[in-house]
């Protein structure tokens, strides 16, 4: 049995993309046997159990709660003590979210003889942070055993930062195409009824953190520009700003409270965090990804698997996911006017939606199958057993 410890500042019940991807991949890998997982994460909410087993994953949650660098350093210290205590329970330490404090944890575990894998899920991570901390962090990380990149862009970032190309492994995020799948028009109406969504009209869906870098405020601004022009258009927003340093929940509320927006507020439906996005994707007509920065978006892969046309910002990881002939309208990141233009373009051609959605579905099946991703992770873990 290959014993792997997943290490992350955030994990279940937090439902961000990185956390959900790791959770689903670990479950899929475990189904085939041969690999056993435990999870070490932060107990952001005192009401969460300190130890919990969910779908075969044993999750250990350590203090402290809170945001900011002080809390990150405290978690690194707490987890170092805990990992040392349970060091015989795992052979491989798989880091999901990298920071300067956590790089120190990686270094100590490496010294203790553990094989350490570092995953970078978002573009630009290796160039962030103040220069002294960034230099030390990257110096430490370059000495780990393997580097995981979800996109070609992140592979390039690893190489440009001086990481050994022989230890870089490109494994994309995966999506369960058996759980996320398209439905007929009749079934779509049933989903809407079940979710208390409007049965008539057109629904644009956003799913992600309510955080500045994800751009939901820009999407809302663009939607409001078109709300009078398209009276049958609804915007469904799923996600929250909980535990986010760039939480923009207040900004979203202010936009909807503005005098010019009040007439359209009933057509903006905010659902907060949900445990299963699949029914909402099946209820929607379009998916929007207005991110300012992105790696390989899990929400995008899920929308593709559900057969939805996409409005997205033109970012390398997103373009890579959709492919050259992807079913999407692409716009410039950070430009509300271009988002509104793209939205008007996609709304003007509903006859293209079935064909573009079908292209997205086929690409998700061919390139981002969770089963194939799990197989590749199992092989990688196996290569570190010697």
N, C-alpha and C positions, 0 to 999 in steps of 0.2 A: 504494500500500500504506500503510495506517494503521499506524504503529508504536507499540506500547503496551508500557510497562514496568510489570509488576506488582511492587509493593514490599510486603514483609511480613516481620515478624520470624520467622514460621514458615511453612514450605511443605513440599511433598513432600521426603522420605518421611514427614513427620509427617502423620497421617491424621485430624486434628481436622476439625470441620464446616466452619469457614471456609476452611481450606486445601483440603479436597476440593472444596468448592463452586467456588472460584476455578479449580482445576485442571480440573475437568470443564467448566465454562463456557468457559474459554479453548480447550480442545480442540474444543468444539462450534463456537465462533465461527470458529476457524481452518479448519474443514472447508469453510466456504463461501467461503474466500478473501477478500482485501481487507483483512484485519487480521492483523498479525504480532506475536507476543508474545516478550518476554524477561522473565525473572524475577530479581529481586535479593532475596535472603533471607539468613538467618543460618546459619552452619555450626555448629549446636549440637553435632554429634558429629564429632570429628577424623577418623573413618573415612569420612565422607561425601566424595564427590568435590567438589573446588572448583568444577568446571564439569561439567555433565551435560546431555545432551539426552534428554528423556523425552516420547515421543508428540508430537514436533515442538516442544516447549517447551524453550528453552535456559535452564537454571537456573544462576545464579551464586551461590555461597555464600561469604559473607564472615565473618571473625572478628568478635567472639570467641564462644566457647561460654559457658555459664553463665547463671544467672538473676539478677534484681535490677536496680536502677537503674543501677549502675555499668556493667553489661554492656550495658544498653539505650543508654546514652550512647556507649559505645565503638562499638557497632554503627552508631549514627547518624553518628559521625565517619568511620568506615571507609567506610560507604556513600556519604557525601557526596563523598569523594575519588573513589570508583569511578564514581559517577554522572556526575561532572564529566568524567571521562576518556572515558566512552562516550556523552556527551550527544548526539552526532550520530546515535546508533543508535535514538532514540525521540523521539516528539513529545508523547505523553501519558504522564503518570506517575499510575498508579492505585494508591492506598494501600488496603491491605486491613485493616491493624490500626493504630489510631491511639494514640500516646502523646505525652507532652510532647517527648521527644527527637526523635521522628519528625516532629512538627509543624515543627521547625526545618529538617529536611531538605526538607519541603514548601515552606517559605518560600524557601529558597535556590533550589530548582528553579523556583519561580514567577518569581523575580527574573531567572533565566537564560532566561526565555521559554518554559518548558514549560507545557502545560495540565495542571492538577492536579485529579484526581478523588479524593474522600475517601469511603470506604465505612464506614458504621457498621452493624455486623451485630448488635450486642447492645444491649438496652435499658439506659439509665442511663449509658452511656459518657461522655456530655458533662458529666455532673455529678460524675464521679469525680475523685479526685486531690486533693492539698492545694490550698487556695484560690489562692495565688499562681500555681502552675504551671497550674492549671485555667483561670484567667482569661487568662493569656498564651497557652496552647494554643488556646483557643476563639477568642481575638482573631485569631490567625494563621489558623486554619482558615476563619473566616468570609470571608477574602479569597481563597480558592481558587475554582476555576472551576465545580466541580460537587460536589454532595453526594448520596450514594447511600444510600437507606434501604430496608430489606427489608420493613418493616411500617408501618402507619399510626401506631402508637405512636412509632416512631422519627422519622417525619415531624413529629409534634407536638413531639418533643424538639428537633429542629433549629429549628423555628419559635420555640419558647419561649426558646431560647438566642440568638435574634437573627440566625439565618442567613436569607439572602435566599430567600424562598419560590420565586422564579423559577428558582433554581439547584438546587432540591431535586428529585431524581428518585426515584420509588418503583419499584424493580425487585425483585421477590421473588427468593428463592432458587429454583432449579429442580431438578427431579429427572428422571432418564432413565427414563421409564415403559416403555421397551422393555427395560431391564435389570432394573428392579425391578417385578415383576408377581406376581400370585397364582398358586398352583398347586393342583392337586387333592389330595384326601386321600391318594391313592396316591403321588403325587409328593412330598408332604410327608414320608412315611415314607422314601422313597428319599433325600431330602436329609438326614434325620436319620442314616440309616445311613452316608452318605458323610462326614458331619461327626462321627461317633462320638458322637452324641447319643442319648438314650433314644428308642426307637421308639414306646413306649407312654407314656401320661401326657400332662399338659398343660404346655406350656413358656411361661414369661414371658421376654421378651427385653429386656435393657437394653443400649443401645449409646451410648457417650459417654466423655468424659474421667472418670477416677477422681479427681475434684476436688470440693471441698466444695460449690461453687455448683451443681453438677449433681445433687447429692442421691442418689448411688447407695447411700450408707450408710443413708439413711432408707428407701429401698426395701428394702434387705436386712433392716433391723430390722422393717419391716412384714411382709415375707415370713416371717420367723422366727416372728412371732406367729401365723401361719396354717398353718405347716408341719405341725403335728400334726393339724389339722382337715382338711387336704387332702393326704392321703398320696401322691397321684399328681401333685403340683405341683412343677415344677422351675423354677429360676431360672438363666438363662444370662446372664452378664455379659461384655460385650465392651468393651475399652478399657483404657487404662493411665493412670497418673498421671505418666508420663514428661514432664519439662520443665514441670511444673505447679507453681506456687508454693503452691497449696493442695492438694497431693497427699495423698490419704487412703487410700493403699494399706494402710498400717499399721493404720488404723482398721478397714478391711474385714476384715483378717486377725484382729484382736482380736475382732470380733463373731462370727466363725466359730469362734474358739478358746474362746469362753465355754462353761462347763459345760453350760448349757441348750441350746446350739446344736449340740453335738457329734453328737447323734443325727441331725441333718439335713444335715450338711456334704456328704454324698455327693450331695445333690440341688441343690447350688449349684455350677454349672460356670463357671469363669472361663477365658476364652479369650484374654485379652490383646488386643493390636491384631491386626486382620485386614485383609487387602488388599481383600477384597470382602465386603460385608455381605449382599448379596442372598441367597445360599444360606441364611444363618442366619435371615433374615426369613421365607423360604419354609418353613423348618423349624419356626418358632414358631407359637404360637396367639394370643398377645397381645403387645403392645408397651407398655413402661412408660417414661414420661418424668417423673421426679420432681424436675425442676429447681427451684431457688430463684430463679433469674433466667434469662431466655432471650430471644432475639430471635425469629428464625424458624428453628427447629431443622431442620437437614438430616436428622438421624436420624428425626425425626417424618415429614417428607415422604416419606422412603424407606419407612417403615412403612406410611404411607397408600397409596403406590403398590403395595405388596405386598399390599394388601387386608386389613390386620390391624386388629382392634379395638384401642383405645388407652385406657390409664389414664394421665392426665397431670395436672399441677398447673395450676391456673387462673391462667394468666399471659396478658397481652394478646396477645402474638405467637402463642401456642399456640392460644388461642381463635379468633383471626383465621384461622389456617391451617385449623382444623377446620370453621369455619363454624357457623352457627346450629344446624344439624341434624347436626352432626358425629358420627361413630361413636366416641364416647369417653365415659368416666366421668371427670369432673373433680373434683379434690380441692384442699384448701387447701395452698399451698406451705409446706414446713417442718414439717408436722404428721404425725408418724409414725402416730398414731392414725387420722387421716383417710385416710391412704394405705392402711392396713389395711382400713378401712371400704370404701373404693372398690374395693379388690382383692376383697374378699368379695362386693361387689355385682356386679362383672363376672363373677366365677366362678360366681355363682348362676344366671346366665342364659345358658348356652352356646348355647341355641337362637337367640339374637339375634346371635351373632357373624358368621354369613355376611352378614346384611343390613347390619350396621354396617360391616363390613369393605368391603363393596361400595360403600357411600356414600363411604368414605374414598378408595377407588380412583378413583371417578368425579371427586371433587373434585381429586385430584392431577392427573388428566388434563386437567381443564378449566382450572385456575388456575395450575399450577406446572410446566408442560411445560418441560423444559430447552431444547428447540428454540425456543420462544417467548421465553424469557429471553435466549438467545443473540442472537436477532434484535433485541431491544430494546437490548442492549448495543452491538451493531454500529451501530445507528442513532445511539446517543448518542456513540460514538466519532467517527462520521462528522460529527456536528454541531460537533465541536471541531477540525476540520481547517482551517478558515479562519483 
